Amino acid sequence: MTYRISVDTGGTFTDVVVSDPEGNLTIGKSLTTPDRAFEGVSNSIANAAEQLGKTLIQLLAETSLFIYGTTRATNAIVTRQGAKTAFLTTDGFPDVLVFKEGGKRNPHDFSVDFPEPYIPRRRTFEIDERMSSEGTVSRPLNEAHAVKVLLQLKEEGYEAIAVSLIWSVANSAHERRIGELIEQHLPGLPYTLSHQLIPIVREYRRASATSIDASLKPLMQQHLRRLNSDLREAGYEGDVLVSTSIGGCNQISDVISKPIQLAKSGPSMAPVASRAFSTIENCGGDIIVCDTGGTTFDVGLVRENQLVYSRDTWLGGEWTGHLLGISSVDIRSVGAGGGSIAWIDDGGLLRVGPHSAGSVPGPACYGRGGQKPTVSDAACVLGYFNPDYFLGGRMTLDNEAARKAVETVATSIGRSIEEAAYGILNLASEVMIKAIHDITIGQGINPRESVILAGGGAAGVNIMLIAKELGCNNVLLPKQASALSASGMHFANILTEESVTHFTTSANFDSAGLANTLQGLTDKLDAFYAGLKNLPPGTKHRIEYFVEARYASQVWEISTPVLDPDLSSNEARSALIESFHRTHERLFEMRDEGSAIEFISWKARLSVETGISQTAKEPVGYSENFSGPEMYRNCFFGSGNPARTRIHQGDNIKPGMIFHGPCIIEEPTTTVVVFPDMTARVTANGHYLLTF
């Protein structure tokens, strides 16, 4: 018997999901250990192994595939804890990272300072060279000057180098030569060349992605190699894959060479899991994915059963943060997780987040020395958490510490402790609702026409309040909700992409040139597939093609499916043009068939079908016949006095049961709060369908 293990290391908890040969999923969970990741990983695996009647060593010995995701790269980007990195660019263009894209959410708000660049201006070095936009050499590379700069970097102790020269996407000769000089004069020093990582024309996006990737290399290469070594020492002998930002998995060697793929690696798997669970429950292909962790609230979309991708992923705030630039699953994150800290601003108003208590010391209720009030402390005060059954009884909460922490807020706003706690929960919900509005209504999507799929350890606490405010009548909360991202890794395929810039227009279409361009992308992906090891016989794979295009004179491109990569025929070109018009109309409610279309960057995506699938069980009739002991706890739901509330534990819950609020459902790794006038049904597959 062989198992698959997936791990999602978050800022507060490390989630593990074990899949057996029948596709059954078992969750393990423990606190994250920032100093040495494998300690938290092994604790979580041991917890799952115990549920399966095995030891950690036995489970690892019977496992054939290990999939790993982590927030470490994302946190390093946001907090700028990457390596000391030098940014090398063309002479005369030192401010590409400084100016960013010049945007601002509130253009007339002058109280906000202009954001700092990802790599400080003092660590930018200009190289004497210049390519033209046509790919000709305007000024030859001054190798003597380049070597002088590299020796200066060596003397000043730089740990990584990002090289992004102007128009290297048109002619990469100078970048490639600088790479050779780095290997000659600074052997072993990590570096990233922009034309290899992200060959697109936009200067800032290419420079930003290159800088982020280079800065992550020392940190993430050490992290992944250490984890791999710890796994081998623990007795694991199978394959290791890493989840990436495009909603798939990749070989650890490939991710080590391009660690920017680890940004959003965990959250990108939540839509993958959501699509799988929604398909099982026949909830439709339009899904709002809400993943509430200990540190952040992540929201994403599935549209027509397809993942939604974006090159506009900002970490640390749109315009003010840092742009990944690479294609990634469109996930928006806000600081409103279970560990988000409540505080009073200078005007006396209550705020929640974005700062988090993390896992060390954690919320006050964890009893680890935390004193600041958090969303988890508020839920504890409201009676939603069972202090003796947190994490299935493996962790005891300190309710008195939670009350003392929330009391600091209650005193400031002149409310009772329970009212203050409910205010904290409501305010966190408002932050989450705004994030959902941005990704739905902001893109012309009506939330009422979608199903909400809730995940994360803190998902069940307030998801019904959020759904009611949005007008979403159906919420699906999977049995594995607390480890949604880790679950998604089991359903994910191996994914990788290749892209290239090749400008052409619908008025003067370069069919011959594009044939060579797309064939080159295909050849790279075919070579990648040929290098994959240990694939089961008959494993299916496919290559999809896309182009980033725009109407002439527009500023931004949109990603458009290329339905037929053989663009030599009039029919294929007409299909491509119609595909763009249709995509533009879906996004912006208009199409301009009289305008020429500019096709700029072309992309090919390889998908190797290695994910598992689950079979839906036969529907069951619903019944209010409960099993298990009757338990009650006083809970506060926003008005009046705390109400005597029925408590149901997951061990006693069977498919077909229906629960009317108010009541609390206590699963080993999550808590579902069914508010008054709301209902929870347990589906045949063991998932919760929440309605109001």
Phi, psi and omega in degrees: 000130178243147180243165170238136180240131173240146183228133173235108182268106180264184181289334182245310183242152170254119182259138175233137173233127179252128178253127177269175184301338178272359180088007177287140184249132178239132185259136169238148186210142174202168178291143178291142177247096187301324185291322179217105189301324188292338178296312177292323178298312182293325177297319180291318178296319179298323178296318177292320180298321180299321178293334179268004180074031181229167172268167177303314182297317180297317181294317179297323181292334182260013181256134182257342183217131179239124182242130188236135173226151184207154174265003185300318180295315179300314180297322179295324179292311184296319182267359179056048179255021176284188183288161172291109192241136174263141178249117181255125181218174183293141178306127181100356182232051184280352189251020179301314180285333182289313183283341184052228175249010172072007184276169180196130182297318179242091189298339182258010178268103183264011178275350182261124179291151177296134187292151177285148177290159181298315172254125183305148181304326182291345178257017175263134182232128181271135181253134181285095179187166174193127171257152175270168179292341177272357179091009177268157182278110176278322177217120183300154177292125177275093186296324180297319178293319180298317179296321178300318178295317181297320178293327175295319178298320179297316181295326183269004171075035177289146185254349180199160181226132174250126182242115179222095182267150180296131178060030172290342177286339177273327178207113186267009187302316182291319177297317181297322179292321177297322175301319178295321179293323177298314180295330180283317187259338178230061185301135178089348180282126181295141176211159179228132175257129189297323184291338177275325184279312189209082185282073178239163188278334185290120190295311183296316183297319180291318180293320180295312180298318180296318180294317180296314181299313181297318183293335181276340188303307180301317183293307188282330176296317177295318182298311183291320179293323179291318178298315180299319179295317179297322178298316181294320179294331179279357175105004180280133183237000184274192181282153176238122174244158180235133178286144184236174187290347181267015175080028177216188179243159178213164179293147184298327180294322180289322180291324177299325181282338179223072187292350176298338177297342181279344177296127183067020184296322178287303181302331181295342181275345180298315176296328178297314178294320182298318178298319180293314182292321179294324178296317179300321183267002178058044182267000179101170185259003177253109191230134168262117185263119180241115183240104184259105179261196180281334185251318185227164169250118182252134179231136180216183183227150162237124182241125181051041177068018179242144175293149179256127183249159180206150168258006184253044179271110179260135174252121182096014176110137179298134181072321183269341181270217183231133187270127178293318178082328181281160176290127181213159174300134184286100179235129176253136183238138174229153182280076181215052177266187181297332181265005182295137188271134174271140183208165180252126181279181184295339178269005179084012181267146178283134178231158175227126179075181003277353182289146184234151176283348178060208178261342178228110003278347182087177176303158181301325183293345178287344179069030181247019177102355178292141182234348182273140182289136179233175177298322178295322176296321178298316179296325178294315180296323181287352178089007183286330180261141173270111184303334183263000184228025178285136187055041177068024180092000180278351180220133180257132180267148179261093184295324181294320178295322178297317180296319179296321180294313181292331180300329179297325176283316182303318180296320183292327184257001176070040179235167174289165181299318180295318179295321177295319179297317179293326176295320177299315181296317180295321181293320175299321178297321179296320177298318179294319180298320179297320179297321178293319177301318183299321185270347180251286182301323178296343178244019176078023182252132178270115182302333182295339183265008181238164171261142174268128172250118187259134178217174183098153184299331182258011187297317188286352185289316185226013184295329179290325175296318179296313182298319181296319179295323180279343183082019177273114186282342184237129175232127176254119178244104184294157175302329181263025186304322185293344179231049186299313181294317178296325176296319181301331180298330179288329181272350186280148174265168169288125181232141171208155183230154170226142181219162180202151177267127176211103186278131172205169182230161178293335180281334181220071191282127182269079184296316183294315180296321180291329177300317178291321181298310182291327177293323177297318177296318180297318181298320179296317180289324176297321179293322177297314181297320181296334181274354179289140183247157172060028175283137177300148177303139178081010179298128183273149174213157179212157177239128177249151184237145181218158175223141174267117189224168181203159169291148179305134180082356172285160183269318187249149179263161172235148181281128185235130177295137173261102189289327180227110183290347176274091188267021181281339183265154177297325181296317181294320179293321178295322178295322178294316179297318178294325177299319177294312180304316183294318179295317180296320180294322179296323183278323190237006177061028175204155175222145184235084185289348178275349181265148174288154179249134177258123178257124192244295184247136183246142186222141174236135182238123178265131176237121178251118191284089179247355181285157179276167174228151178243150180257128179292141179272161181298138179302152179238158174280150183267144184216152177259018177278106183267149172247163179096168183289153175278124179229145181223154176209146178283124181231148182253129184240026169107343180211155179068211180259161175307138184258145175289116192239134180290138180245130177240132178260143187304328181298336183259005185261131182238157175304140179097351179283149178232137184233130177256137180284158005274138172199166180237131175251119184256101172271160181302330184237007176201164178235131179252118179264116176260104185287165178307142179068019176238165188223145174236132176242142177261118184284172179299335181269004176088006180269164182258127174253114186255133180222164176221000000 
